[in-house]
Amino acid sequence: MTASLALYRIGTRLLEPLAPVLVRNRVKKGKENPARIGERFGRTPIARPTGPLIWMHGASVGESKLLLDLFDAVHEQRPDAHALVTTQTTTSADMIAAKLPANVIHQMAPVDGPGAVARFLRHWKPDAAVFAEGEIWPNMLLGLKRAGIPATLANARMTTKSLTNWNGRKPSARSIFSAFTFIGAADRQTADGLASAIDRPIPIIGNLKMAVSVKAPPADKVDTFRAAVGRPIVLAASTHPGEDEFALDAFAELRKTSRNALLVIVPRHPERGGAIVDLIRQRGLAPQQWSKDRTPPAATIDVLVADTIGELVFWYAAADSVYLGGATMPGIGGHNAIEPAQLGKRVFTGPHGFNFLETFNTLGVANALIIGKHTEELVAFWRSELTAKPQPIATDRLFAAFRAPFEQTVAAIVGSLPPAADNA
């Protein structure tokens, strides 16, 4: 263990007694579920299932969905396997709880303290681990390494800042990343940066989210909603503060030509729903809050605030035109445009999607994504989608080429598991 890692381990051990205070403060802010605090310290009443167990860890909703899709594919080859999915956010926990398969257990991730991690590993005894994207926690990975548990880093994506940091601490990087028997980089920047930091070739697998097949909501459910609304629907999805205003400004202009259009706003963080309703009222528009009234909006409603978990795909399917937030305001980095594109919806987003550059470029070349920064550009996009009936996106052709990297990652995970009992 390098000196810096030894200091990290000593420091986290000394600070670990303060972790309950920090977690309780997060409870007060609504960022933790008080009923699940024990899980943050590796304590749970749930027993480990019998058979091979894969620990799959991701930060939030996007990573969680990717992990569940990977496990679905793994389970087809290893029906004896179970998954333990851990996440950092209550939003992702709620999303997983809404669609938890029988062979998947969800837990809140343990804090990265030596005691919590050791307690977690002693209880669950995973046979393999999969970490998603940029979730690098030294005590977790060193614990896996000491226990001889093989780990996979799937869809690895790291910022320039993170890669610079790892390249400045190469001995520590080599020690931590040696826990991974397979690392699949989502882009060249991550592959080159990590290879430099750990002196090990890193294959560019590509963004696995491009390969995941999006399951469309039931067509009859979408058709029933659209028929009940009976008017054009424009969508502002995964919005952040500032982007709600951007969408409302564009909607006000759109209504000059599409007087009966309905705007649906899906905030990235559902707890912002009430604040967005207030913002809409301040503009003299009539809002409806989906978490409180789940009936199709009447003709008197101007804006529907869809502040619930796990329904974004439904809103993509129900909308006539899609604006995707996260890239209009600087500093966020964009959000994944794969789901609407796979549903055949062309997407408008902002110029600050630095976390999804390759994805946005690929979709842009296929005319599945438009980038703009001005309200007038969004208005023009919405009007075009509502009136011009653009040529549909060839989604099958667009995403077929990305399936091979997904299967390569699945093969790596399956290969890290102990042999099946009937093959032993």
C-alpha positions as CSV (number, residue, x, y, z in Angstrom):
1,M,0.0,0.0,0.0
2,T,1.4,3.4,-0.9
3,A,1.9,6.2,1.6
4,S,-1.1,8.2,0.3
5,L,-3.4,5.2,0.5
6,A,-2.2,4.4,4.0
7,L,-2.9,7.9,5.0
8,Y,-6.4,7.7,3.4
9,R,-7.1,4.5,5.2
10,I,-5.9,5.9,8.6
11,G,-7.9,9.1,8.0
12,T,-11.1,7.4,7.1
13,R,-10.7,5.1,10.1
14,L,-10.3,8.1,12.4
15,L,-13.2,10.0,10.8
16,E,-15.5,7.0,10.6
17,P,-17.0,7.6,14.1
18,L,-18.2,10.9,12.8
19,A,-20.0,9.4,9.8
20,P,-23.3,8.8,11.6
21,V,-23.5,12.5,12.3
22,L,-22.9,13.3,8.7
23,V,-25.6,10.8,7.6
24,R,-28.1,12.2,10.1
25,N,-27.5,15.6,8.6
26,R,-28.2,14.2,5.2
27,V,-31.5,12.7,6.6
28,K,-32.6,16.2,7.7
29,K,-31.9,17.5,4.2
30,G,-34.0,14.7,2.6
31,K,-30.9,13.0,1.1
32,E,-31.1,9.8,3.1
33,N,-33.9,7.4,4.1
34,P,-33.8,7.2,7.9
35,A,-35.0,3.6,7.7
36,R,-31.9,2.6,5.8
37,I,-29.1,4.3,7.8
38,G,-27.8,1.0,8.9
39,E,-27.0,0.0,5.4
40,R,-24.6,2.9,5.1
41,F,-22.5,1.1,7.8
42,G,-22.8,-2.4,6.4
43,R,-25.6,-3.5,8.6
44,T,-28.7,-5.2,7.3
45,P,-31.3,-7.8,8.4
46,I,-31.4,-9.2,4.9
47,A,-29.6,-12.6,4.5
48,R,-27.2,-13.3,1.7
49,P,-28.8,-15.4,-1.0
50,T,-27.5,-18.9,-1.8
51,G,-25.4,-19.2,-4.9
52,P,-23.1,-16.8,-6.9
53,L,-23.6,-13.2,-5.9
54,I,-22.4,-10.2,-7.9
55,W,-22.0,-6.9,-6.1
56,M,-22.9,-4.1,-8.6
57,H,-22.3,-0.5,-7.5
58,G,-23.3,2.7,-9.2
59,A,-23.8,6.3,-8.0
60,S,-27.2,7.3,-9.3
61,V,-30.2,6.5,-11.6
62,G,-28.3,6.2,-14.9
63,E,-25.6,3.9,-13.5
64,S,-28.2,1.8,-11.7
65,K,-30.2,1.3,-14.9
66,L,-27.1,0.2,-16.7
67,L,-26.2,-2.2,-13.9
68,L,-29.7,-3.8,-14.0
69,D,-29.4,-4.2,-17.8
70,L,-26.0,-5.8,-17.5
71,F,-27.3,-8.2,-14.9
72,D,-30.3,-9.1,-17.0
73,A,-27.8,-10.2,-19.7
74,V,-25.6,-12.0,-17.2
75,H,-28.6,-13.8,-15.8
76,E,-29.5,-15.2,-19.2
77,Q,-26.1,-17.0,-19.1
78,R,-26.0,-17.7,-15.4
79,P,-29.5,-18.2,-14.1
80,D,-28.1,-19.3,-10.7
81,A,-26.6,-15.8,-10.1
82,H,-28.0,-13.1,-7.9
83,A,-27.1,-9.4,-7.8
84,L,-26.6,-7.0,-4.9
85,V,-27.0,-3.5,-6.3
86,T,-25.8,-0.6,-4.2
87,T,-26.3,3.1,-4.9
88,Q,-25.5,6.4,-3.3
89,T,-28.8,8.3,-3.9
90,T,-32.4,7.9,-2.6
91,T,-33.6,8.7,-6.1
92,S,-31.8,5.6,-7.6
93,A,-33.0,3.6,-4.6
94,D,-36.6,4.5,-5.4
95,M,-36.1,3.7,-9.1
96,I,-34.7,0.3,-8.4
97,A,-37.4,-0.5,-5.8
98,A,-40.0,0.2,-8.4
99,K,-38.7,-2.5,-10.7
100,L,-36.7,-4.9,-8.5
101,P,-36.5,-8.4,-10.0
102,A,-36.8,-11.4,-7.7
103,N,-33.1,-12.2,-8.0
104,V,-31.8,-8.7,-7.2
105,I,-31.3,-7.1,-3.8
106,H,-30.8,-3.4,-3.3
107,Q,-28.9,-1.8,-0.5
108,M,-27.6,1.7,0.1
109,A,-23.9,1.8,-0.5
110,P,-21.7,1.6,2.6
111,V,-19.7,4.7,3.4
112,D,-16.1,4.3,2.4
113,G,-14.8,3.7,5.9
114,P,-12.7,0.6,6.6
115,G,-15.1,-0.6,9.3
116,A,-18.3,-0.2,7.2
117,V,-16.7,-1.8,4.1
118,A,-15.3,-4.8,6.1
119,R,-18.7,-5.3,7.8
120,F,-20.4,-5.1,4.4
121,L,-18.0,-7.7,2.7
122,R,-18.2,-10.1,5.7
123,H,-22.0,-10.2,5.5
124,W,-22.5,-10.4,1.7
125,K,-19.4,-12.3,0.6
126,P,-19.8,-11.4,-3.1
127,D,-18.2,-13.7,-5.7
128,A,-17.5,-10.8,-8.1
129,A,-18.1,-7.0,-8.2
130,V,-19.0,-4.6,-10.9
131,F,-18.5,-0.8,-10.5
132,A,-20.0,1.6,-13.0
133,E,-18.4,4.6,-14.7
134,G,-16.4,6.7,-12.2
135,E,-17.3,5.1,-8.9
136,I,-13.8,4.7,-7.4
137,W,-13.8,4.3,-3.6
138,P,-10.3,3.2,-2.3
139,N,-11.5,1.2,0.8
140,M,-14.1,-0.6,-1.2
141,L,-11.7,-1.6,-3.9
142,L,-8.8,-2.4,-1.5
143,G,-11.2,-4.6,0.5
144,L,-12.2,-6.5,-2.7
145,K,-8.5,-6.9,-3.6
146,R,-7.6,-8.3,-0.1
147,A,-10.5,-10.7,-0.3
148,G,-9.5,-11.9,-3.8
149,I,-12.8,-10.9,-5.3
150,P,-12.5,-10.0,-9.0
151,A,-14.0,-6.7,-10.0
152,T,-15.0,-5.1,-13.3
153,L,-15.1,-1.4,-14.1
154,A,-17.9,-1.1,-16.6
155,N,-18.5,1.9,-18.9
156,A,-15.6,3.8,-17.3
157,R,-16.0,7.5,-17.8
158,M,-13.8,10.1,-16.0
159,T,-13.4,13.8,-16.3
160,T,-10.2,15.5,-17.2
161,K,-9.8,16.6,-13.6
162,S,-10.1,13.1,-12.3
163,L,-7.7,11.7,-14.8
164,T,-5.2,14.5,-14.0
165,N,-5.5,13.6,-10.3
166,W,-4.9,9.9,-10.9
167,N,-1.9,10.7,-13.1
168,G,-0.4,12.8,-10.3
169,R,-0.6,9.8,-8.0
170,K,0.4,6.9,-10.2
171,P,1.5,4.5,-7.5
172,S,-1.8,4.8,-5.7
173,A,-3.7,4.6,-9.0
174,R,-1.9,1.3,-9.9
175,S,-2.7,-0.1,-6.5
176,I,-6.4,0.8,-6.5
177,F,-7.1,-0.1,-10.2
178,S,-5.4,-3.4,-9.9
179,A,-8.6,-4.6,-8.1
180,F,-10.2,-4.5,-11.6
181,T,-9.6,-7.6,-13.7
182,F,-11.4,-5.9,-16.6
183,I,-11.8,-2.2,-17.3
184,G,-13.9,-1.1,-20.3
185,A,-13.5,2.6,-21.2
186,A,-16.5,4.5,-22.6
187,D,-14.3,7.0,-24.5
188,R,-10.8,7.6,-25.6
189,Q,-10.1,10.3,-23.0
190,T,-10.7,7.8,-20.2
191,A,-8.8,5.0,-21.9
192,D,-5.7,7.1,-22.6
193,G,-5.8,8.9,-19.2
194,L,-6.2,5.7,-17.2
195,A,-3.6,3.8,-19.3
196,S,-1.1,6.6,-18.5
197,A,-2.0,6.5,-14.8
198,I,-1.8,2.7,-14.2
199,D,0.7,1.7,-17.0
200,R,-1.8,-0.8,-18.4
201,P,-3.6,-0.9,-21.7
202,I,-7.3,0.1,-21.4
203,P,-9.6,-1.0,-24.2
204,I,-12.1,1.5,-25.6
205,I,-15.3,-0.4,-25.3
206,G,-17.6,2.6,-26.0
207,N,-20.5,3.9,-24.1
208,L,-22.6,0.9,-23.0
209,K,-25.6,3.1,-22.6
210,M,-25.7,3.3,-26.4
211,A,-26.2,-0.5,-26.5
212,V,-28.9,-0.9,-23.8
213,S,-32.3,-1.7,-25.3
214,V,-34.9,0.7,-24.0
215,K,-38.1,-1.0,-23.1
216,A,-40.9,1.2,-24.5
217,P,-43.9,1.7,-22.2
218,P,-47.2,-0.1,-23.1
219,A,-48.5,1.4,-26.3
220,D,-52.1,1.3,-25.0
221,K,-51.1,3.3,-21.9
222,V,-49.4,6.0,-24.1
223,D,-52.2,6.1,-26.6
224,T,-54.8,6.4,-23.8
225,F,-53.0,9.3,-22.2
226,R,-52.5,11.1,-25.6
227,A,-56.1,10.7,-26.5
228,A,-57.2,12.1,-23.2
229,V,-55.0,15.1,-23.6
230,G,-56.0,15.6,-27.2
231,R,-53.4,18.2,-28.1
232,P,-49.7,18.5,-29.0
233,I,-47.2,17.7,-26.2
234,V,-43.8,19.1,-25.9
235,L,-41.4,17.8,-23.2
236,A,-38.6,19.4,-21.1
237,A,-36.9,16.4,-19.6
238,S,-34.3,16.1,-16.8
239,T,-34.3,19.8,-16.1
240,H,-32.2,21.8,-13.6
241,P,-32.7,25.3,-12.2
242,G,-32.5,27.7,-15.0
243,E,-33.6,25.2,-17.6
244,D,-37.2,25.2,-16.4
245,E,-37.2,29.0,-17.1
246,F,-35.5,28.3,-20.5
247,A,-38.3,25.8,-21.4
248,L,-41.0,28.1,-20.2
249,D,-39.7,31.0,-22.2
250,A,-39.7,28.9,-25.3
251,F,-43.1,27.5,-24.5
252,A,-44.6,31.0,-24.2
253,E,-43.3,31.8,-27.8
254,L,-44.5,28.4,-29.1
255,R,-48.0,29.1,-27.9
256,K,-48.3,32.0,-30.3
257,T,-48.6,29.5,-33.1
258,S,-49.6,26.3,-31.2
259,R,-52.2,27.8,-28.8
260,N,-53.4,24.5,-27.2
261,A,-50.0,22.8,-26.8
262,L,-49.2,21.2,-23.4
263,L,-45.7,21.5,-21.8
264,V,-44.6,18.6,-19.6
265,I,-41.6,19.4,-17.3
266,V,-39.8,16.4,-15.8
267,P,-37.3,17.8,-13.2
268,R,-34.0,15.9,-12.8
269,H,-34.7,16.0,-9.1
270,P,-38.4,15.3,-8.3
271,E,-38.2,17.2,-5.0
272,R,-38.1,20.4,-7.0
273,G,-41.7,19.8,-8.3
274,G,-43.3,22.2,-5.9
275,A,-40.9,25.0,-6.7
276,I,-41.5,24.6,-10.4
277,V,-45.3,24.7,-9.8
278,D,-44.7,28.1,-8.1
279,L,-42.6,29.3,-10.9
280,I,-45.3,28.4,-13.5
281,R,-48.0,30.2,-11.5
282,Q,-45.8,33.3,-11.3
283,R,-45.8,33.4,-15.1
284,G,-49.6,33.4,-15.2
285,L,-49.8,29.8,-16.4
286,A,-52.0,27.0,-15.0
287,P,-49.9,24.0,-13.6
288,Q,-50.7,20.5,-12.6
289,Q,-48.4,18.5,-10.3
290,W,-48.3,14.8,-11.4
291,S,-47.3,13.6,-7.9
292,K,-50.6,15.0,-6.5
293,D,-52.9,14.5,-9.5
294,R,-52.3,11.7,-11.9
295,T,-55.2,12.3,-14.2
296,P,-54.6,13.5,-17.8
297,P,-54.4,17.3,-17.8
298,A,-57.6,19.1,-18.8
299,A,-57.6,21.7,-21.5
300,T,-57.3,24.4,-18.9
301,I,-53.8,23.1,-17.8
302,D,-50.8,24.7,-19.5
303,V,-47.9,22.9,-17.9
304,L,-47.7,19.4,-16.3
305,V,-44.9,19.0,-13.8
306,A,-44.1,15.3,-13.8
307,D,-42.3,15.0,-10.5
308,T,-42.3,11.3,-10.0
309,I,-39.6,8.5,-10.1
310,G,-39.2,6.0,-12.9
311,E,-41.6,7.4,-15.5
312,L,-39.3,9.4,-17.8
313,V,-39.5,6.8,-20.6
314,F,-43.3,7.1,-20.6
315,W,-43.0,10.9,-21.1
316,Y,-40.5,10.4,-23.9
317,A,-43.0,8.1,-25.6
318,A,-46.0,10.4,-25.0
319,A,-44.3,13.6,-26.2
320,D,-44.3,14.9,-29.8
321,S,-41.0,16.7,-29.3
322,V,-38.2,16.4,-26.7
323,Y,-36.0,19.0,-25.0
324,L,-33.3,17.4,-22.8
325,G,-31.9,19.4,-19.9
326,G,-28.6,19.2,-18.2
327,A,-26.6,20.9,-21.0
328,T,-28.3,24.3,-21.3
329,M,-26.8,25.5,-18.0
330,P,-23.0,25.3,-17.7
331,G,-21.4,23.0,-15.2
332,I,-23.8,20.0,-15.2
333,G,-22.4,18.2,-18.2
334,G,-25.5,16.9,-20.0
335,H,-27.7,13.9,-19.7
336,N,-28.1,10.7,-21.6
337,A,-30.1,11.1,-24.9
338,I,-30.1,7.4,-25.7
339,E,-33.6,6.6,-24.4
340,P,-35.6,9.2,-26.4
341,A,-33.5,8.4,-29.5
342,Q,-34.1,4.7,-29.2
343,L,-37.8,5.5,-29.0
344,G,-37.5,7.3,-32.3
345,K,-37.6,10.8,-30.8
346,R,-35.3,13.5,-32.1
347,V,-33.7,15.5,-29.2
348,F,-32.8,19.1,-28.6
349,T,-30.2,19.8,-26.0
350,G,-27.7,22.5,-24.9
351,P,-24.1,23.1,-25.7
352,H,-22.6,22.1,-22.4
353,G,-22.8,18.3,-22.6
354,F,-19.2,17.7,-21.9
355,N,-19.9,14.4,-20.1
356,F,-21.6,13.0,-23.3
357,L,-19.5,14.5,-26.1
358,E,-19.1,11.2,-28.0
359,T,-22.7,10.2,-27.5
360,F,-24.0,13.6,-28.7
361,N,-21.7,13.6,-31.7
362,T,-22.9,10.1,-32.7
363,L,-26.5,11.1,-32.4
364,G,-25.9,14.4,-34.1
365,V,-24.4,12.7,-37.2
366,A,-27.5,10.5,-37.4
367,N,-29.7,13.6,-37.1
368,A,-31.1,12.3,-33.9
369,L,-29.9,15.2,-31.8
370,I,-29.8,19.0,-32.3
371,I,-27.7,21.3,-30.1
372,G,-28.7,24.9,-29.5
373,K,-28.2,27.5,-26.8
374,H,-30.9,30.1,-27.5
375,T,-34.6,30.1,-26.7
376,E,-35.4,30.8,-30.3
377,E,-33.6,27.7,-31.4
378,L,-35.7,25.5,-29.1
379,V,-38.9,27.2,-30.3
380,A,-37.9,26.5,-33.9
381,F,-37.1,22.9,-33.0
382,W,-40.5,22.4,-31.3
383,R,-42.4,24.0,-34.1
384,S,-40.6,21.9,-36.7
385,E,-41.3,18.7,-34.9
386,L,-44.9,19.5,-34.4
387,T,-45.6,20.7,-38.0
388,A,-43.1,19.3,-40.4
389,K,-43.2,15.6,-39.5
390,P,-39.5,14.9,-39.9
391,Q,-38.3,11.6,-41.3
392,P,-38.2,9.0,-38.5
393,I,-34.9,8.1,-36.9
394,A,-33.5,4.7,-38.0
395,T,-32.9,3.5,-34.4
396,D,-32.2,-0.1,-35.3
397,R,-29.4,0.8,-37.6
398,L,-28.1,3.5,-35.3
399,F,-27.7,1.2,-32.2
400,A,-27.0,-2.2,-33.7
401,A,-23.2,-1.5,-33.9
402,F,-23.0,-0.7,-30.2
403,R,-24.3,-4.1,-29.0
404,A,-20.9,-5.9,-29.3
405,P,-19.2,-3.8,-26.6
406,F,-22.1,-4.5,-24.3
407,E,-21.8,-8.3,-24.9
408,Q,-18.0,-8.0,-24.3
409,T,-18.6,-6.5,-20.9
410,V,-21.2,-9.1,-20.1
411,A,-18.7,-11.8,-21.0
412,A,-16.1,-10.3,-18.7
413,I,-18.6,-10.3,-15.8
414,V,-19.7,-13.9,-16.5
415,G,-16.0,-14.9,-16.7
416,S,-15.3,-13.5,-13.3
417,L,-17.9,-15.8,-11.6
418,P,-17.1,-19.2,-10.2
419,P,-18.1,-22.1,-12.4
420,A,-21.8,-23.1,-12.3
421,A,-22.5,-26.0,-10.0
422,D,-23.4,-28.4,-12.8
423,N,-20.1,-27.5,-14.6
424,A,-17.9,-27.7,-11.6
